[in-house]
Amino acid sequence: MARPNKHSDGGGDPGHAHVHVHGHSHGAELPVDARWAKALWPTVAACALLTVLAVVLLWPNGGDAFDDPLLLDADPIDAEVVAIDLVGCSFSPADQCALSGFELSGGIFDGEFGAIEESAPGRFEVGDKIQVTFFEDVDGQRVYSLYDYQRDTPMLILAALFVACVLALGRWRGLGAIAGLIASLLVIVWFTLPAILDGSSAITVAVVSAAVIAFLALFLAHGFEPATAVALIATLASLLLTAILAWAFVGASQLTGLTDDSSFLLTGLAEGIDPRGILLAGIVIGSLGVLDDVTVTQVSAVWQLKAVQPDLTTAGLMKPALRIGRDHISSTVNTLFLAYAGTSLPLLLLFVSAEQGFGDVITRELVATEVVRTLVGSIGLVASVPISTWLAAVVVSGRAAAEPAADA
């Protein structure tokens, strides 16, 4: 419950009247300047209103983006490998192939048997859970091919372990974080992807989607607190900066977005799909996951510092909080680079084995795309530190206007 500040009296400056709120300080009461308290939530409400309006305008009409959806119609059938025999290859009887027999399960195919001929024995083992597809040849015989392995069980176990770990440490906050994660997935599946396939601007859809995800993830995980509102505003500001930088440098670098088989296939099947726009959308949405982490951390740091030393001014709060931010950013930027290097080792090894120079490798579109993605995202992260720190410091201290220029 809010209580009057014991340091304020009726003769104090009304512009600096304080109200007490509970932020990310684990129950400590923090003074938030009344002027900022009155402006904070209306700003959040205005951002929410604009976001909802944009979602309504961009909502997909449910049309089919593909000229021929049958081209992608390959529903897999679950199967289990029950036998493996070495036989002469059908295309070359003198060579040996592995004939893997399997039993189909589920639907109208339940209990039926089939086989896949593999020129490289050892790919399957008896008991493997796989998924297959088939087509019928001119004689009406089914020709099966491997679609993928079944991964439902191990992934469900891993997901359950993840949820248990988050709830064990985070408790109610952990439950909110999981709810935010689920909400983010639903936003991408129900709005982002259909809207892009519907022909809307991919970068616009990505910015709007990221805003929706930021609202849901932050408020579900951290509650409707002033600190959360500050983190949200800082996240949206940093996200907008990231989108502008991505648009500018993807265009300046002449990146096409056509870097893998999926992008070529999508462009060929769907009309109105801009691969460069999809690249921009990926940069924006990918940056959000780290942006909200940084902004929440910085706001929480300011709240904790103010709780421990209530007399700290805006400048006094920013100095130690920025030191925390520098440490966070230095490790995060390195994480982004290592994440790219780790996932792209085969590609990098291929370029190195071809004895290409560093300049040639780094400017190839496959690599340049990830370099631009990493650098743009990193600049957005770096910018989010002073943005979130300053906003949190002025909100929680309320003395920004009175600070001497030298201290600022």
N, C-alpha and C positions, 0 to 999 in steps of 0.2 A: 504494500500500500504506500502511496506517495506521501511524503512528509515534508514540511517546510525545511529549507536549509537553515541550520542553526547559525550560519554566518550571515544570513540575510535578515534585514529588519525592514520596517515600514519606510524608513528614510533612505533605503538603498536605491541604486539606479534601477529603474524598472526595466531597462533594456537588458539587464544582466540578472534578472530574476531567475532562479533555478528551480527545476523540478527534479525529483529523484525517480529514476527508472532502473530496471534490472536489465543489464545487457549481457555480454559474453563474459561476465566477471564472476560467474558462479555464485550469484546471490549478493555480491557487494553492491551497495547503492552508489550510483554515479550521478554527478550533477550534469544535466544536459541543458544548455542554454534554451530558455523558453522560445526565443526567436527561431532557433534551429529546429526545436521540437515541433513548432507549428508548421514549418516549411517541409519537414522531412517526409511525412506521410502523404501530404498532397502531391509531392513530387513522385513518390512511388505510385500513387493512384493514377497520376497522369500517364506515367510510363506503361502501367498496366492497361489503361484504356486504349492507348495507341497500339499496344501489342495485340489486344483483342480485336480491334478494328482491322489491323493488318491481316490477322488470321482469317477473319470473315471474308475480306476481299480476295485473299489468295487461296481460299479453301477449294480443293479440287472438285470438279463436277462429276467425277466418277467415270469419265470416259476411258476407253482403252487406248493407251499411248502407242501400242504396237500395231503395225499394219497387218501382221499375221501372227497373232498370239500362239498359233499352233506350233510355230517354230521353237517355242520355249516349253512346249507341253511334253514333259518327260517325267511323269510321276513315278518315283522309285518304289520298288517293292522290297519289303524286308525278306531276308533269306539267311540261312545258316549253312555253312559249308559242312557236308557230311562225308565226303569221300574225295580223295585225290589220287588219280591214276596217271602214270607216265605212258603215253601212247605216241604213235607216229603222227606228226603234224598233218592236218588235212591239206595244207597247201604245199607240204614237202614231206612225204612219208619217210624219207631217209633221216629226217631230223626228229628230235624228241620234244614233245610238248606236254604240258601238264593239263589234264582234263579235270577240272574241279567241279564236282557235283554238289548241288545244294538243294535244300528244301525251302520252298516259298511259304510265307506265313502272312496272314491278314487278308481280309477281303475275299474276293471271288477266287483268288489264286491259292488260298490256304491249303496246304498239304500237297501241292503239286511239286514236281521236281524239274530241274533244269541243269545245264552245265555250261561252263565257260572254258574255252581253250586258250591257254596262255603259252606263249613261245618261251617265256622265261620261268622255268619251274622254281618253286619256292616262294612265290608271292603270297599264296594262301596257306593256311593250316586248318586242319579239321577243327571245327568248333568256332571258326571266325564268324562274327555277325557282320553281314554285308548288306548292301542295297543294290539291286540290279534293275535295269530297264531292258526292254526288248522291242524288236520289230518283227514283222512277219515277212518272210521272203516270198518269192513268186510261187513256191509250192505250199505256202501256208504254214511253213515251219517257223517256230520262234527262234530268233537269233538273239541271245542274251549278251549283255555287256555290263561291266562293273560300273555302277554309279558312284558309290562311296562306301565307306565303312559305317556301321551303326555306332554312334557315340552317345546315345541317350543316357545310358546308365552311368558311365564315369563322369559325364558332365553334370548330371543331376546330383551325384555324390559331391562333386567339387562345389557346386552351387550351394548345397546344404551346409557344407563345411564353411564356406565363405559367410553365409548368413549367421551361422553359429558364432564365428569369430567376431563379426561386427557387433552382434547383440551382446556378447559377453563383455566386450570392452565399452561399447557405446551406449548400451541399455536403450533408454527411450530415444536418445539422440541417434543411436545406431539404427533403430527402427525407422526413424524419420529419414535417415540417409538411404536406407533400402527402398523406402517408398519413393523418394526422389529419383533413385536409379530406375525403378520400374516406370515412373511417370516419364522420364526422359526417353526410354525405349518406346513407349506408346506414342509420344509426340513424333518421333522420327518415323515410326511405322505408319501411323494414321494420318500424319499431316505432311512431314517433310518430303518423303519419297513420292507419295501420290501427287503432291503439288508440283514437284519438279517434272515428273512424267507427264503432268497435265499441260506443260509448256510454260509455266511461270518462270520468271527470272530466278535462276538457282541461287545467286548471291543474296537476293532479297528474301527468298524463302529461308535461306540459311540464317540470316540475321534475325528474322522473326522467330524462327524455331529456337535459336539459341537464347533469345530473350524469354520465350515461354519456359524453356528448360531452366533458365536461371531463376525465374520466379518460383517454379515448383521445387527445384532442388534446394535452394537456399532456405525458403520458408518452411519446407517440410523437415529439413534437417536441423535448423537452428531456431525455429519458432518466429513468431511475429514480434521481434524485438527491435529497438532502435539500431542496435549494432548490425543486425541482419539487413535492415533497410539501407544503412550506409554501405555495407558490402555489396548489396545489389546494385546501387547506383554506380559505385566504382567499377563493378564488373561490366555493366552496360556501357559505360564510357570507354573502358579499355577495349571492349568487344567492337565498338564502332570504329575506334582507331585501327584495330587489327584488320577489319574489313576494308577500310580505306587503303591501308598499306598493301594488302593482298591484291586489291583491284589494280593499284598503280603498278606494282612490280611484276605481277603476272603478265600484264599487258606490255610493260617495258621490256621484259625478258622474252617476249614472243613465245610464251609457253602455250601449247595447244590443248593440253589435257589429254592427249592421245598417247598414253604411255604403257598400256597393257591391253591384253585381249578383251577384257571386259569393256573398256572404253570404246574400242573399235566396234565391238558387237552391239553395244547400246546405241551408238551413233547410227549404225546401219539399220537397226530394227525400228527405232523410234524417230519420228519426225519432230523437229523443233527442240531437240536436246542439244544443248551447247556444252561440249566437253570442257571448255575453259571455264564456263560457269560452274560446272560440277566440281572442278578443281578448287575454285574459289570457295564454294560452299564447304568443301571438306576442310579447308584451312580454317574457316571461321568456326565450324562446329568442333573441330579438333582442338582449337585453342581454348574453347570455353572450359573444358574439363580441368585445365591447369589454372586458368584465370580465376575461377571462383575459389580455388584452393588458396591462391596467393592473397586475394582480397580479404577473405575470411580470416586468414592468419594475421594479416596486418591490422585489421580492425580489432581482432581479439587481443593482439599485443598492446595496442593503444589502450583498450579498455582495462587490461590487467595493470598496465603501468599507472593509469589514473587511479585505480583502486588502491594500489600500494602507496602512491604518493599523490594525494588529492590536490596539492598545491602546484603541481606542474602546469605550466602554461602550454600554449599551442607549440611554440618552438621547443620547449623542454620535452614535450611528448614526442615530437617528430624525430629528434636526434637519435634517441635510443631505438625507437621503432624502425627507423630507416636502417640502422645497423643490423637489426634482425632481418629486415627485408633483403639487404645485400647478401647475407648468408643464404637465405632461402633461394634467391634468384640464381646465385652462382651454382648451387647444386642442381636446381631445376633445369637451367639451360644445358648443363652437361648431360642431364638425364635425357633431354630431348635429342641431343646429338647421338648419344650412345644407343638410344632406342632405334633411330634410323640406321646407324651403322650395323647394329645387330640384325635387323630384319633384312638388310640389303647386302649381307656378306657375299652371297653367291654372285650378285651383279658386280660388286667391287672387285672380287677375285677375277672375274671374267675380263674386266677392263685392265687390271694389272697384268694378267697373263698375256694380254695382247700388247704389252709394253707401250701403252699410251701414256703420254705426259699428263701431269697433274692438271694442267690447264685444260687439256682436251677432255679429260674425264669429268671434271667438275662442271663443264659447260654443256655436256650432253644432256638432252632433255630429261632422260630418266633420272639422272642425278641432280640436275639443276632444279627440277620440280621439287625435290625433297629439300634441297638447300634453301630455296625461296620459302618453302613451307616452314622450315625450322627457324630461319632468320626472322621472318615476319611474325611468327608466333612468339619468338623470344623478345622482339621489340615490344610487342603488346604486353608481355609479362613484365618487362622492365618498367614500362610506363605505368602499369597497374600499381606498383609499389608506392610511388609518391602520390598518385591520385587517391588511393584508398587510405594511405596514412594521413594525408592532409585533411581529407574529409572527416575521418574519424577524430582527428585531433581538434579541429575547430568545433565539431558537434559536441564533443565531450567536455571541452574547456570553455567555449563560447567567448574567447578573447581574441579572436583573429584580427578584428578591426582595431583593437587597442595595442597590439603588439608593435614595438618599435621596429622600424625597417631593418636595423642592424641585426636584431634577434631573428627576424624572419629569414 
